[in-house]
């Protein structure tokens, strides 16, 4: 039985198609001017998309028995191809140059014939074109074309409203709901990302750009996290955390094999350098560059502010497509994230705009980033459409809920943006010392920062993630909303007489300030208007004063006390560099935490006007027991503590272990890290993170 010849279809990529038999390149059905050697080179590259066509191979195919200047001819042909396709060597979408090796077609290709090696032979050499028109016809045509372009340019810049990018649709690519932390990277066919399991272990997974089942990467490292992918898609830059915050860096072949460590450096976040032969990483307030073998470490720059908050708040280094500059995120602990830019050599440091976790599109025309206040994605225009047109520096909103999107990563062909879509939700749970388990508390609400009236009958809290202030009875009855958008509230505290609630709140582009609101509702009143952030407002036992501080990590400002009757403000002696002040129930002490990385617990005794150190290891969220005999707190993950809830007995300064945080099963979350508090009976309360996260493909329409 005779075999049927495979049906021929034109080759398609993007909105282009190549009809090899007709010798034509078309865009949206319109024939483009490409023939001769440039067309032949394009056909050879299309035979094996994604595979390098070496310069030697191209010479044998095109000029087997001819002595020609191969380099000149190939460069001319490639430049012509890029000119017609609207491609660039710096940010290629179609044809990628591999120095001293050859060229590779990097966009997906459909159509053609099953066998390779037959495309070029089907295309006859382009015959020479001889003009038969008089010269003045050609000059007239060029003149008319110039006038037309000028008129269109004037209309484009002066009259036509520039259309921004927009999202056409969403496609869910994963379906497991697990926490996905850190950046995702793609080689054009697969997406690599990090997933955290309920038992606290991490995995590096991969999934097709079209979606489907996820497959774990065989990875021998402990607690690995994906950071970056080499430009040729063959190697991953992976972090392996030596402790909770600092990581060693490894280069892991995608195809398998042993990872190679990048020297002995440790840091908080890293990316491949623009040359692919180095790594840029952050440690403390400094940013460094180091070769892949660990040699030639050099400091690029130092930062005055805090470059990051924790492992969950990555610096997110990203280089521009041309490698000239890099950007990263700075986080100041007031929930304010800002994009900062520097030249590749560390010079020209400047703050750009508010946002976090950004990435350039492959063509460099837009910078995608996340709005940390609401989780929406935005695009900042990076280049001007015309040299004389002023760049529009206003970002363009791409998404508007209901999901929060993190870690935007444009596809190689630029048609899609991959991002982690999160449905953020918390569940308040109480530690039951009798059963040794965490059990649901105030079931059915996504809340944090719970506080209780002195009689234990009323509760106030803020909803998560929208930050709205509510109050109700413990059984959920008489529930009343006290604040409304766009105000975002946090850390409410009942007055001793239960008539007022103090809290901190922020409005768009404004500082966090202390507010008071009646427990029966009404308009919140700002206590001490300021353009400096105020946090951790707590009542004096007699209800006449409030104590508050600035935000951790931002300044060395002191702790302030405001008398609500006279509105006079004083500072607590010796309190510079402390935050999170809490009055003891008997009024004798104020507890606070040091701003420095040690985060030690300090006690101020009003009887002798002195500070003493109460606990010397990293801790946070200190809360006084009802009787004032204990201070409960969360001890952060260290070799000595792990991540635990502890309490300090004031009588003898003895520290007692209460429970391991990992027993919550899913980990804890909140607006400012894992929130912790106490119920009216001093049972520990935490906000268990029950958020779900999936990877989505956002179909884009670019202008």
Secondary structure, DSSP 8 states (H G I E B T S, - for coil): --------EEEEETTEEEETTTTEEEETTEEE---HHHHHHHHHHHHTTTS-EEHHHHHHHH-TT----HHHHHHHHHHHHHHHHT--STT-SSEEEETTTEEEE-S--EEE-SSSS-TGGGS---------S-HHHHHHHHHHHHHHHHHHHHIIIIIS-----EEEEEEE---S--EEEEEEEE-SSEEEEEEE-TTS-EEEEEEETT----EE----STTEEEEEE-TTSSEEEEEEESSSS-EEEEEEETT----EE-TT--BSEEEE-TTSSEEEEEETTEEEEEETTS---EEEEE-SS-S-SSTTS----EE-TTSSEEEEEEE-SSS-EEEEEEETTS-S-EEEEE-EEEEE-TTSSEEEEE-TTT--EEEEE-S-SSTTS----S-EE---SSSEEEEEEE-TTSSEEEEEEEE--EEEEEEETTTTEEEESSTT--EEEEEE-TTSSEEEEEETTT--EEEEETTS-S-EE---TT-EEEEEEE-TTSSEEEEEEE-TT---EEEEEETT----EESS--SS--EEEEE-TTSSEEEEE--TTT-----EEEETTT--EEE-TT-TTEEEEEE-TTSSEEEEEESSTT--EEEEETTTTEEEEEE-S-EEEEEE-TTSSEEEEEE-S-TTT-SEEEEEETTTTEEEEEEEGGGGSS-B--TTSS-EEE-TT--EEEEEE--EEEEEEEEEE--
